[in-house]
Structure formats: C-alpha cells, structure tokens
C-alpha cells in the first residue's frame, strides 16, 4: 500500500470510531445513564445531567460517584 492509501484508511477508521462513540453517548443520554470513557489516559464519567453532576461536587470521578450510590 502506498502511504497516501494508508493515511486515507486511518482517517476513515478514526471517523468511524468517532461516530460510534457519539452514538454510544447518545444512547446513554437517552437512557439517563452515565458513560465511563478513557480519554488521553484519564478516566472520565460523562453524565447527561451536567448541572446535577456539578452539584454533587465530585467533578466526574466515577469511583466517588459509585461510593455515593
């Protein structure tokens, strides 16, 4: 394969992964559930109700949220 073909294939793979992540987040939001993801080596909890998460005061830490439940 040529370098250009490899770069195009990687771009398409990355685009597909981003679309899949977006759909997964939309499903979690529709179900009222949070989603735990790893971004840039950090574990984050994506919560549909951001105002409630901030009111809880745990800054999206999934372990802290689980202990409160």
OpenMM code with the backbone's topology and positions (N, CA, C; nanometers):
from openmm import Vec3, app, unit

residues = "UNK UNK UNK UNK UNK UNK UNK UNK UNK UNK UNK UNK UNK UNK UNK UNK UNK UNK UNK UNK UNK UNK UNK UNK UNK UNK UNK UNK UNK UNK UNK UNK UNK UNK UNK UNK UNK UNK UNK UNK UNK UNK UNK UNK UNK UNK UNK UNK UNK UNK UNK UNK UNK UNK UNK UNK UNK UNK UNK UNK UNK UNK UNK UNK UNK UNK UNK UNK UNK".split()
positions = [
    Vec3(0.0835, -0.1190, 0.0000),
    Vec3(0.0000, 0.0000, 0.0000),
    Vec3(0.0873, 0.1246, 0.0000),
    Vec3(0.0370, 0.2230, -0.0636),
    Vec3(0.1071, 0.3492, -0.0670),
    Vec3(0.0780, 0.4268, 0.0613),
    Vec3(0.1644, 0.5182, 0.0932),
    Vec3(0.1489, 0.5992, 0.2149),
    Vec3(0.0163, 0.6751, 0.2152),
    Vec3(-0.0226, 0.7273, 0.1002),
    Vec3(-0.1483, 0.8026, 0.0890),
    Vec3(-0.2684, 0.7122, 0.1181),
    Vec3(-0.2645, 0.5885, 0.0684),
    Vec3(-0.3734, 0.4946, 0.0935),
    Vec3(-0.3831, 0.4587, 0.2416),
    Vec3(-0.2699, 0.4436, 0.3049),
    Vec3(-0.2662, 0.4124, 0.4483),
    Vec3(-0.3251, 0.5273, 0.5285),
    Vec3(-0.2865, 0.6489, 0.4948),
    Vec3(-0.3389, 0.7651, 0.5666),
    Vec3(-0.4896, 0.7794, 0.5474),
    Vec3(-0.5382, 0.7534, 0.4261),
    Vec3(-0.6822, 0.7615, 0.3993),
    Vec3(-0.7575, 0.6543, 0.4772),
    Vec3(-0.7027, 0.5328, 0.4816),
    Vec3(-0.7662, 0.4252, 0.5562),
    Vec3(-0.7713, 0.4594, 0.7059),
    Vec3(-0.6645, 0.5146, 0.7583),
    Vec3(-0.6605, 0.5525, 0.9001),
    Vec3(-0.7610, 0.6636, 0.9293),
    Vec3(-0.7740, 0.7564, 0.8370),
    Vec3(-0.8715, 0.8642, 0.8538),
    Vec3(-1.0126, 0.8083, 0.8601),
    Vec3(-1.0437, 0.7136, 0.7720),
    Vec3(-1.1765, 0.6533, 0.7695),
    Vec3(-1.2036, 0.5727, 0.8971),
    Vec3(-1.1031, 0.5031, 0.9463),
    Vec3(-1.1180, 0.4275, 1.0710),
    Vec3(-1.1442, 0.5217, 1.1868),
    Vec3(-1.0671, 0.6289, 1.1955),
    Vec3(-1.0849, 0.7269, 1.3027),
    Vec3(-1.2234, 0.7903, 1.2978),
    Vec3(-1.2695, 0.8205, 1.1778),
    Vec3(-1.4026, 0.8793, 1.1609),
    Vec3(-1.5105, 0.7819, 1.2076),
    Vec3(-1.4962, 0.6552, 1.1744),
    Vec3(-1.5915, 0.5542, 1.2176),
    Vec3(-1.5947, 0.5375, 1.3687),
    Vec3(-1.4779, 0.5427, 1.4310),
    Vec3(-1.4707, 0.5321, 1.5770),
    Vec3(-1.5385, 0.6515, 1.6421),
    Vec3(-1.5152, 0.7708, 1.5908),
    Vec3(-1.5800, 0.8905, 1.6463),
    Vec3(-1.7326, 0.8823, 1.6340),
    Vec3(-1.7809, 0.8338, 1.5201),
    Vec3(-1.9260, 0.8194, 1.5015),
    Vec3(-1.9834, 0.7170, 1.5989),
    Vec3(-1.9131, 0.6068, 1.6189),
    Vec3(-1.9601, 0.5036, 1.7115),
    Vec3(-1.9633, 0.5569, 1.8545),
    Vec3(-1.8612, 0.6327, 1.8940),
    Vec3(-1.8590, 0.6919, 2.0273),
    Vec3(-1.9740, 0.7900, 2.0449),
    Vec3(-2.0025, 0.8677, 1.9441),
    Vec3(-2.1119, 0.9642, 1.9508),
    Vec3(-2.2455, 0.8928, 1.9683),
    Vec3(-2.2674, 0.7867, 1.8899),
    Vec3(-2.3924, 0.7112, 1.9021),
    Vec3(-2.4053, 0.6472, 2.0396),
    Vec3(-2.2969, 0.5964, 2.0925),
    Vec3(-2.2997, 0.5361, 2.2258),
    Vec3(-2.3338, 0.6396, 2.3321),
    Vec3(-2.2783, 0.7585, 2.3203),
    Vec3(-2.3091, 0.8657, 2.4140),
    Vec3(-2.4553, 0.9074, 2.4016),
    Vec3(-2.5080, 0.9144, 2.2799),
    Vec3(-2.6485, 0.9499, 2.2606),
    Vec3(-2.7410, 0.8466, 2.3242),
    Vec3(-2.7066, 0.7191, 2.3104),
    Vec3(-2.7881, 0.6137, 2.3720),
    Vec3(-2.7850, 0.6240, 2.5244),
    Vec3(-2.6685, 0.6498, 2.5803),
    Vec3(-2.6562, 0.6625, 2.7256),
    Vec3(-2.7369, 0.7818, 2.7748),
    Vec3(-2.7315, 0.8920, 2.7029),
    Vec3(-2.8072, 1.0112, 2.7423),
    Vec3(-2.9569, 0.9853, 2.7336),
    Vec3(-3.0005, 0.9173, 2.6298),
    Vec3(-3.1429, 0.8882, 2.6140),
    Vec3(-3.1934, 0.7967, 2.7249),
    Vec3(-3.1070, 0.7084, 2.7730),
    Vec3(-3.1451, 0.6163, 2.8796),
    Vec3(-3.1245, 0.6778, 3.0177),
    Vec3(-3.0668, 0.7985, 3.0231),
    Vec3(-3.0425, 0.8651, 3.1508),
    Vec3(-2.9285, 0.8027, 3.2285),
    Vec3(-2.8359, 0.7394, 3.1589),
    Vec3(-2.7232, 0.6737, 3.2234),
    Vec3(-2.5953, 0.7501, 3.1955),
    Vec3(-2.4961, 0.7283, 3.2791),
    Vec3(-2.3664, 0.7902, 3.2552),
    Vec3(-2.2817, 0.6939, 3.1729),
    Vec3(-2.1754, 0.7464, 3.1170),
    Vec3(-2.0856, 0.6683, 3.0335),
    Vec3(-1.9442, 0.6924, 3.0829),
    Vec3(-1.8708, 0.5873, 3.1132),
    Vec3(-1.7334, 0.5985, 3.1600),
    Vec3(-1.6422, 0.5698, 3.0412),
    Vec3(-1.5528, 0.6650, 3.0121),
    Vec3(-1.4624, 0.6524, 2.8980),
    Vec3(-1.3208, 0.6886, 2.9407),
    Vec3(-1.2265, 0.6486, 2.8594),
    Vec3(-1.0865, 0.6842, 2.8818),
    Vec3(-1.0449, 0.7778, 2.7693),
    Vec3(-1.0028, 0.8983, 2.8060),
    Vec3(-0.9571, 0.9964, 2.7075),
    Vec3(-0.8222, 1.0508, 2.7510),
    Vec3(-0.7266, 1.0424, 2.6621),
    Vec3(-0.5920, 1.0931, 2.6879),
    Vec3(-0.5342, 1.0349, 2.8165),
    Vec3(-0.5618, 0.9071, 2.8415),
    Vec3(-0.5077, 0.8402, 2.9581),
    Vec3(-0.5795, 0.8701, 3.0883),
    Vec3(-0.6898, 0.9422, 3.0822),
    Vec3(-0.7668, 0.9746, 3.2023),
    Vec3(-0.9047, 0.9120, 3.1914),
    Vec3(-0.9557, 0.8613, 3.3051),
    Vec3(-1.0884, 0.8025, 3.3082),
    Vec3(-1.1886, 0.9114, 3.3436),
    Vec3(-1.2894, 0.9270, 3.2574),
    Vec3(-1.3917, 1.0291, 3.2756),
    Vec3(-1.5291, 0.9653, 3.2784),
    Vec3(-1.6198, 1.0234, 3.3541),
    Vec3(-1.7582, 0.9807, 3.3516),
    Vec3(-1.8394, 1.0911, 3.2859),
    Vec3(-1.9031, 1.0589, 3.1757),
    Vec3(-1.9871, 1.1541, 3.1049),
    Vec3(-2.1291, 1.1375, 3.1571),
    Vec3(-2.1805, 1.2428, 3.2170),
    Vec3(-2.3108, 1.2389, 3.2815),
    Vec3(-2.4074, 1.3251, 3.2010),
    Vec3(-2.5270, 1.2735, 3.1679),
    Vec3(-2.6217, 1.3513, 3.0887),
    Vec3(-2.6638, 1.4805, 3.1569),
    Vec3(-2.6862, 1.4781, 3.2869),
    Vec3(-2.7284, 1.5967, 3.3599),
    Vec3(-2.6052, 1.6614, 3.4239),
    Vec3(-2.5412, 1.7518, 3.3513),
    Vec3(-2.4165, 1.8120, 3.3958),
    Vec3(-2.4367, 1.8954, 3.5207),
    Vec3(-2.5481, 1.9673, 3.5294),
    Vec3(-2.5737, 2.0512, 3.6466),
    Vec3(-2.5823, 1.9667, 3.7731),
    Vec3(-2.6449, 1.8499, 3.7643),
    Vec3(-2.6553, 1.7624, 3.8806),
    Vec3(-2.5175, 1.7080, 3.9185),
    Vec3(-2.4362, 1.6752, 3.8207),
    Vec3(-2.3025, 1.6233, 3.8494),
    Vec3(-2.2181, 1.7286, 3.9195),
    Vec3(-2.2296, 1.8533, 3.8749),
    Vec3(-2.1549, 1.9603, 3.9397),
    Vec3(-2.2065, 1.9858, 4.0812),
    Vec3(-2.3367, 1.9720, 4.1020),
    Vec3(-2.3945, 1.9900, 4.2347),
    Vec3(-2.3464, 1.8812, 4.3302),
    Vec3(-2.3203, 1.7613, 4.2774),
    Vec3(-2.2690, 1.6530, 4.3603),
    Vec3(-2.1278, 1.6850, 4.4095),
    Vec3(-2.0547, 1.7660, 4.3340),
    Vec3(-1.9230, 1.8120, 4.3756),
    Vec3(-1.8119, 1.7101, 4.3626),
    Vec3(-1.8272, 1.6098, 4.2780),
    Vec3(-1.7205, 1.5111, 4.2653),
    Vec3(-1.6480, 1.5201, 4.1313),
    Vec3(-1.6755, 1.6194, 4.0536),
    Vec3(-1.6031, 1.6514, 3.9299),
    Vec3(-1.5942, 1.5349, 3.8326),
    Vec3(-1.6956, 1.4521, 3.8272),
    Vec3(-1.6968, 1.3447, 3.7294),
    Vec3(-1.6129, 1.2249, 3.7657),
    Vec3(-1.5698, 1.2118, 3.8911),
    Vec3(-1.4909, 1.0970, 3.9323),
    Vec3(-1.5828, 0.9760, 3.9471),
    Vec3(-1.5702, 0.8733, 3.8600),
    Vec3(-1.6638, 0.7616, 3.8653),
    Vec3(-1.6583, 0.6841, 3.9957),
    Vec3(-1.5416, 0.6735, 4.0569),
    Vec3(-1.5316, 0.5997, 4.1824),
    Vec3(-1.6024, 0.6732, 4.2951),
    Vec3(-1.5901, 0.8047, 4.2989),
    Vec3(-1.6580, 0.8838, 4.4018),
    Vec3(-1.8092, 0.8744, 4.3835),
    Vec3(-1.8563, 0.8775, 4.2601),
    Vec3(-1.9996, 0.8692, 4.2347),
    Vec3(-2.0538, 0.7332, 4.2746),
    Vec3(-1.9780, 0.6273, 4.2491),
    Vec3(-2.0230, 0.4923, 4.2834),
    Vec3(-2.0335, 0.4767, 4.4344),
    Vec3(-1.9409, 0.5346, 4.5098),
    Vec3(-1.9430, 0.5253, 4.6550),
    Vec3(-2.0634, 0.5967, 4.7129),
    Vec3(-2.1110, 0.7021, 4.6463),
    Vec3(-2.2258, 0.7769, 4.6944),
    Vec3(-2.3562, 0.7019, 4.6733),
    Vec3(-2.3595, 0.6128, 4.5757),
    Vec3(-2.4833, 0.5413, 4.5427),
    Vec3(-2.5170, 0.4389, 4.6440),
] * unit.nanometer
topology = app.Topology()
chain = topology.addChain("A")
for resn in residues:
    res = topology.addResidue(resn, chain)
    for name in ("N", "CA", "C"):
        topology.addAtom(name, app.Element.getBySymbol(name[0]), res)
